[in-house]
Amino acid sequence: MNDEKVRNWVRSKITANGLSSSQLVSIGGAEDKNASRRVEFRVRTNAEEKIAVFLEKWQQTVRPSER
């Protein structure tokens, strides 16, 4: 795989969110600029979609008295 394909795949699966402006860290009532400098990384998945499909199929196979 070439670097460009890997880069595009990573960008489609991972998000980065800077927290320094939205969630300041205060020490003694004043912003601690070094402590506020943070980034949150999240991996995007389709887990919720997969769970919904599973539950829909499960409900179709389970008798109403077992739900």
Secondary structure, DSSP 4 states (H G I P E B T S, - for coil): --HHHHHHHHHHHEEEEE-TTTS--EETTEE-HHHH--EEEEE---HHHHHHHHHHHHHHHS-GGG-
